[in-house]
């Protein structure tokens, strides 16, 4: 098993597919990381050499990507900031209601049911 950014990557899949297991890495970013590190897209994860893994790590550090637990902490801090300043979005996060203008008359039944449990 190959560990990258604190995550076990699937050894049987291609590198760009395995990288998507990391929070914050999608298809485009995984392919970009492989291209910048010079790793072929068809290379399996267990065929990665240690220097290629170091190149991938260096690319993440150079590009200053927020990935994994750092990205989770950033998102959580942003939501907490909204709650602290008591803006509309923060209040809706607190109550567990839809935040981005979705309707609640016919949808969001689960959120409305759990509304009283805050």
N, C-alpha and C positions, 0 to 999 in steps of 0.2 A: 504494500500500500504506500502511496505517495502522499505526504502531508504538505499542504500549501495553504498558508495563511490560517493555520489552526484547523484545517478541514481535511478529512480523508477523501482523496479523489479516487473514483472508480478506475481500477487499473485496466479494465477490458475495453473501455470506451476511448474514443479519440480525445486528445487533450482539450480541444475547444469545447467539446461536449461536457467533459468532466469539470471544467472550470465553471460551468453554469451552476454547479452545486453550491457555490459560494454566494452568499447574500450580496446582491448588488451587481452581479455579473450576469448579463444576458447574452444573447447570441452575438450582437454587434461588438460588445466589449470583449468577449472571449476571443473572437476572431482578430480584433485589433491587438490584443495582448500577444497572441501567437505571432502575428505579423511583425510587431515591433521587436519581439524576442528572437525572431528568426526560426521559429518552430513550425514545422510543416503541419498542415491541418489534418493530415491522415495519420500522423504519429499517434500511437497508443500511449496512454499515460504511463504504463509500466516500462515503456521503451525510452522514457525521458532520461537524459543523462543529468548528473548533478549540476553541471555548469548551465544547462538549459533551464533548470529550475531556478538557479540563481539569477539568470537573465530575466525570467518572468517576474521574480521578486523585485529586481532592480527597476523594471519598467513600471510596476505598480507604485514604487516609491518615487520615481522621477515624475510620473504623471500626477502624483498626489491624489490618487483615487481613494475615496472612502469606501471600504469594502468590509463585509462581515460585521463583527461586533462594533466597530467604530461607526459604521453607517447606522446601525440600529440605535446606538447611543445618541447620535446626531438627530435622528428622527424623533426619538423620545424626548429629547431636550426641546426640540421645536414645538412639539405638541404641548409640553409642560409650560412653555413660554406663553402659548396662546391661552392656556387655562389661567395662568397667573394674571394676565392683563384683562381677563374677563371679556374678551371679545366674543362675537357671535359664534365663530368657529370653535373657540375654546369651550364655550358653554355646551355646544352640541357634542363635542368630544366627551365632556364630563357626563352628559346624560346618555351617551351611547347612541345618539341619533345620527342620521346621515348628515354629512358636513358640506357637501358640494352642491347643494340645491336640489337634491333628488326629492321626489314627492313622498309624502308619508301617509297620504289618505288611503292608498291602496297597496303600497309596498312598505317594506321595513317593519313587518309585523313583529319579528323577533326583537328588534331594537325597541319598539314601543312596549312590548311585553316586559322587557327587562328594565324599562325606564325607571320604575320605582325602586330598583335595588341598588341605586348608587349610594 
